[in-house]
């Protein structure tokens, strides 16, 4: 299969999925989310999976705000459901998933990385759950997955203030597991993925399933609640102003 905005490559048991919209900083519109979902299904026989973004500037800069700006509640709910479907597919993928964070990872892009098993960031990468300044909250799992990596208060600070953190700080707080030089990121992640692909497949899958089970008992209800909250903010004055200001490249004027 082939897609306009997502690439899938294979090499000796390692699949690499690249979000390929560099002119839009790899922002995730509906077409790209659907393509990513199909690519994940196509790669289901991989022994290790790498997720990254095309170009030098962004992993995934976020959801497509130009698309979201005029959504109503029902449309926003459908978009949230699609985003959750993709992040859930990453989290429950049949083998370990490495997010190679090669640039900006904001909002939905950060949430894609959170759903991966391992996160390796380039030195120039910047991450954050920045939705608050758009008049919304994280809607693809960020409110549920972030705190288990960085702790409750740190997660609240990141979400409440919409903080953007550089790779070194992200490493210190546990948001990413490792930071490497920009020029070394691809080779380093490829080596990690090859090492994982050489491990016993069924044991590795069982290990992942068991590790995921630690969070499963309470996370499902939280994710459902998050989707409802996120989509319910569409149509509010703050959401309209926040997204219009972003599209018009100005500071928002919230009530």
N, C-alpha and C positions, 0 to 999 in steps of 0.2 A: 504494500500500500504506500501511497505517497500523499503528502499534504503540503499546502503552500506555506504554512507557518510553523511546522514542526518537522524535524528530521530524526530519523531512526537509523543508527548504524550498529553493526555487530562485528565483534572481533573475538573469536575463541571463547565463547561463553559470556562475554561482557557485552551488554547492550548500552548504547549511549543515546539518550533522547535530548535533543537540543531545541529549545523554543527559539524560533527563527523569525523574529520581527524586529531586527535591530534598529530600524528607522523609527519604531515606537518604543524603544527600550524594552522590547519583548513583553509589552503589556498584554494581559490576557483578556481578549474579547471572547465572545461565545464560540466563534469558529475555532480559535486556538485552543480553548478548553476542550472542545469536542475532539479536535485532532489529537491533543495530548492524551485524552481518555482512550482513543483508538490505538495510539502508539503504545500505551501501557499494555493494552490487551494483546497487541501484536508481539510484544517483547516478553510475554508471560513465561516462555521457556528459558529465559536467560538465567545464568547462575550468579550474576551481579549486574546491577543497573546504575548508570551514572545519569544524573539529571543536571543540565546546565543551560546557559543562554548564549545566543549568538552575539558576536561583536565584542568590543573591548570595554563597553560601558556598563552593561547590565546583565545580571542573572535573570531576574524578572522584576521590572520596576514596580509591578503591582497589577491590579485589575485595570481594565480599560475605562478610565474615568469619563472620557468623552461618550462612551456607550452608556455608562451608568447614570449620567447626570440627569436624564429626564425619565428614568424608570418610575413606574408606580409600584405600590406595595406588592401586587401580584407578580409583576415582572421581576422585581427584586428578589422575591421568594424563589422564583424559578432559577434565577442566576445564582443565588446562594446554594440551592440544591445541587446545581451543576458543579460549582466550586467545591462543595463538600464531597460530592461523588468522586471527583478527581483526587482530592487530598486523602480521602479514605482509601482510594485505590493505591496510592503511593504508600501509605502507612501499612496496608495489609498485603502489599506486593509479595510475590512468592519467594523473593530472595532479597538480600540487603540492598538498600538504595542509598547511594552517596550523592548528596547535593554539592556540586562544585560551584560555589558562590563566587562568580568571577566579576561581580560589580554590584550595582544597586539591587537590593532585595527589600522592597518596601511593601507594606500592605499584603495583598494576595501573594506577592512573590516571596515574602518572608514566610507566609503560611505554607507555601509549597515546600520550602526548605525545612520547616518545622516537622512536616509529615515524613521526611526522609529519616532513615536510620542514623546516618552519619552526615555531618556538615563540615566541609573543608572550605575555608574562605581565602581568597587572594588578599594580599596586604591592602589593596586599594578598595576592597569591598566595603559597603556601608549597608547596614540592616536596620529595620525598624517596623513597628506596627504603627503606621502614621495616619490611620483612618480618622482619628478624632478631629483633625483639621479639615476634614471633608464633611463633617456633620454626621458621621456614622461611627460604627465600631468594627473591629475585625469580624469578618463574616464567613471565613473558610476554615475555622478551627483555631484561630489564634488565641482567643480567650481561654481555651481549654488546654492547648498544648504548650503554650509559652511558660506557664508557671511551673510545670514539671521539669523544665530545663533550668530556669533561672531563679526559681523561688517565687513565692506569692507577692511579696512587696515589690520586688524588682519588676515583675510582670505588670503590676498595677502602675508603676511609674512609667514603664515603656508605653502602656496603652493610654493612660490618662494624659500624659504630656506629648505623646506622639514622638518620642525621642528617636533620633537617628544616631546609631552608634557605629563607630569605625571597627574594623575587623579585630584589632588588638583588644579593644574593650569588650567586644562580643565574646572573644575567647576567654577573657578573665571572668565574665559572668556565666559562662557555660552555654551561651547561645550557639556558638560553634565549637567544635572539638579541636580544631587545628587551624593555624594560619600559616600560609606559605607565600613566598615571593610570587608576584604576578606571573612571571615568565615560567615558573616551575609548577603552576597549578595543574595544568593538563597532564603532564608526565607523572606528577605525584599521585593524582587521583587514578590515573590509568594503572599505576603500579598497585595501588590499594585494591582496585577492582579485580585485577588479575590474581592477586593473592586470595581474595574472597572466592573467586571463581574456581580456584584450585582446591577449596575446602570440600568436605563431603556434603553434597547437595541436600540430602534429606535431613541430616543433623543440623545444618545451618538453618534450614527452613523451620525445623522444630524449635530451635533456639529463638528465632525471631518471634514465632507465635507465642512462645512462653513469656518472653520479655514483654510483648504487647499486652498480654493478659493482665499484667499488673495494673494497667489503667482502664481496662475494658469495663469493669463493673460499674463505674460511675461516669465515665466519659460520654457514653452514648446519650444519656439524658442531657448532659451539658451541651453537647453539640446540637441537639435538637432545639434547645432553648436559645442558643446563640443564633441559629438561623432565623428563628422567629423574631428576636430582637432586632437583628440586622435589617431584615426586610421591612420591619415596621417603621424604621426611621426614614424610609423613602417617601417623599412628598412633604416632609417637614421643611420649615423655612431654613433651618440650619443645613440640612442636606442639600437643598437646592442652591443655597448661597455658597456653601463650601465647594461644591463641584463646579459651579459656574465660575467661581473665582479661579479655580485651578485651570480650567479650560481657557479662561481669558488672561491667565498669567498675571494675577494680581492678588493682594492680600484679601482674605475674606472679611466681611463685615457682619459678624453674627449679632443677633438681637440680644 
